[in-house]
């Protein structure tokens, strides 16, 4: 579409302005979706990917959705990489559980099992949709913009996620 | 099965739990990957708050900051050089230290490299001639115009000096009128007086 062409006069704000405006929210989103153990790494990867792509960005509207979209992709990369890690063989399983247990402890608030651990176990689209909805109180239009889906799909992702959480989580 | 409102309340509450976590550093990894095109920092000085910006080549900009100026200076840099602009004070340690020493009267020349890319043509030649004026001395607009290859271009030389992207370090404050008048200054003539006083060794 011709209207998608970059006007040569297009001005991008200094990157620091994005970081100041959205750094905290990206971190909150990642704490919710990948957990405290991986949030910092994902945060750096998100912002480095954004910094790399930034000068070629074709529009400066809704930069918040743009950066959260990148963060969403990084969460998918994170869980994919974790799945690819070799499964511990019998006998080593216990040690692996211990290591994961230490992680789980770090992810537990006041000794209670963290509800967000259940969110992290959701399928990627549901996980991100639920995080956007309940970390930011995002409306379905915003969720749709961030995840590049229809509003209807955004609503469905939140709904399906909640449905599953209701059966798996007891306060 | 948890009812939906309890669940929503619990999700919102749990989302607030880590709100005060420190944000990870980006400057180091961005710099390692050569993604930091412009690093900036501010510095308090006897002539007010300065914004300093550096590229891989060297110091590219010093700006006198009024209360609301920071954003517009950064906008200009983002447009003129690269939008990859980040606050990174550590990247400006040596210019900041040398400027502190200059204002304390203990430094007469600057060692850090300069990036001249915000200047061009006649203006750049005028500024590079200006950079050769020795500490504590003054020269004239006419003289600078002549050294830049245009002996009758005093007025144009004045304009070039007024647009100096690197004041203090490229000492346009050392350029005055032949009749002894102080002339103008990019940051206002009061600042020019202060800088000349620093170089005379006056107590501030």
Interface residues (C-beta under 8 A of the other chain):
Chain A: X11 X12 X13 X14 X15 X16 X17 X19 X23 X24 X27 X28 X31 X32 X36 X39 X40 X43 X44 X47 X48 X51 X52 X54 X55 X109 X114 X115 X116 X119 X130 X131 X134 X135 X137 X162 X165 X166 X167 X169 X170 X171
Chain B: X1 X2 X3 X4 X6 X7 X8 X10 X11 X12 X14 X15 X17 X18 X19 X21 X23 X24 X25 X26 X29 X30 X33 X35 X36 X38 X40 X71 X74 X75 X77 X78 X79 X82 X83 X84 X85 X86 X87
